[in-house]
């Protein structure tokens, strides 16, 4: 092949990688550019352009795929700035899937069916893990597209932090919600009396009856720690903002509540009926996972400006 044929082949290879509406214009522009470059190179070296000179020029110009990428926007599903966040969430999500599936097959393993438990555990990991990763790709890709489509939505805004005023109305509603929630947890059959007027079947009352062990051991600690949110929120309402002392108290209280909730989850049955007990333990497990993610993200984001 002579020099012109090499250029024509190179241009065709580049243009074939572009959308059809761009191919002719880019091919015309690129062929003219390469022709000028080759003529200038021949004039500089003082010899006629040949296949070897053209090949050297084309190799220095770059691979056809790289050249084609210069003529069209790069398709980026996940922005480079989101890479670390994507990786952290991907690892955390897969870890949660592994934890949940491990807890699900643990009774089977403890019954002596180790091989069946391992097989069930291994086979059930892939679908939820791939679903989680797929959701992350869709979510991060949609966020990146939205930032490019509406740049004003990505403008920096100050994060609500310890030094900014708290929402007193929201905290007051939180106090009311905590009191109502603890009352319902302590007396779950109250809902049956309210909505069914006390005409519920005995089996319904039995399903919402706590075991004696839970009432005597975990319940006082669990409900008492939940009630401790009330004085913390009241102190915030009065003070109007977080202080270092209140933040430490809140964090220690959260860790204690996490430990007691884990004790309730693994310390035996909560309700007398198996279905209600399983539902309650699933809710506890999801709460523990959420708390773990919440405290982990807070710990990873903390900044204390000081020299290392």
Secondary structure as the mmCIF struct_conf table of DSSP 4:
data_model
#
loop_
_struct_conf.conf_type_id
_struct_conf.id
_struct_conf.beg_label_comp_id
_struct_conf.beg_label_asym_id
_struct_conf.beg_label_seq_id
_struct_conf.end_label_comp_id
_struct_conf.end_label_asym_id
_struct_conf.end_label_seq_id
HELX_RH_AL_P HELX_RH_AL_P1 UNK A 3 UNK A 15
TURN_TY1_P TURN_TY1_P1 UNK A 16 UNK A 17
BEND BEND1 UNK A 18 UNK A 18
HELX_RH_AL_P HELX_RH_AL_P2 UNK A 20 UNK A 45
TURN_TY1_P TURN_TY1_P2 UNK A 46 UNK A 46
BEND BEND2 UNK A 47 UNK A 47
HELX_RH_AL_P HELX_RH_AL_P3 UNK A 51 UNK A 61
HELX_RH_AL_P HELX_RH_AL_P4 UNK A 64 UNK A 70
TURN_TY1_P TURN_TY1_P3 UNK A 71 UNK A 71
BEND BEND3 UNK A 72 UNK A 72
BEND BEND4 UNK A 77 UNK A 78
HELX_RH_3T_P HELX_RH_3T_P1 UNK A 80 UNK A 82
HELX_RH_AL_P HELX_RH_AL_P5 UNK A 83 UNK A 110
TURN_TY1_P TURN_TY1_P4 UNK A 111 UNK A 112
HELX_RH_AL_P HELX_RH_AL_P6 UNK A 114 UNK A 123
TURN_TY1_P TURN_TY1_P5 UNK A 124 UNK A 124
HELX_RH_AL_P HELX_RH_AL_P7 UNK A 125 UNK A 149
HELX_RH_3T_P HELX_RH_3T_P2 UNK A 151 UNK A 154
BEND BEND5 UNK A 155 UNK A 155
HELX_LH_PP_P HELX_LH_PP_P1 UNK A 158 UNK A 160
TURN_TY1_P TURN_TY1_P6 UNK A 162 UNK A 163
BEND BEND6 UNK A 164 UNK A 164
HELX_LH_PP_P HELX_LH_PP_P2 UNK A 165 UNK A 166
HELX_RH_AL_P HELX_RH_AL_P8 UNK A 168 UNK A 186
TURN_TY1_P TURN_TY1_P7 UNK A 187 UNK A 189
HELX_RH_AL_P HELX_RH_AL_P9 UNK A 190 UNK A 196
TURN_TY1_P TURN_TY1_P8 UNK A 197 UNK A 198
HELX_RH_AL_P HELX_RH_AL_P10 UNK A 202 UNK A 207
TURN_TY1_P TURN_TY1_P9 UNK A 208 UNK A 208
HELX_LH_PP_P HELX_LH_PP_P3 UNK A 209 UNK A 209
STRN STRN1 UNK A 210 UNK A 210
HELX_LH_PP_P HELX_LH_PP_P4 UNK A 211 UNK A 211
HELX_RH_AL_P HELX_RH_AL_P11 UNK A 212 UNK A 216
TURN_TY1_P TURN_TY1_P10 UNK A 217 UNK A 217
HELX_RH_AL_P HELX_RH_AL_P12 UNK A 218 UNK A 239
BEND BEND7 UNK A 241 UNK A 241
HELX_RH_AL_P HELX_RH_AL_P13 UNK A 244 UNK A 266
BEND BEND8 UNK A 267 UNK A 268
BEND BEND9 UNK A 270 UNK A 270
STRN STRN2 UNK A 271 UNK A 271
BEND BEND10 UNK A 272 UNK A 273
HELX_RH_AL_P HELX_RH_AL_P14 UNK A 274 UNK A 301
#
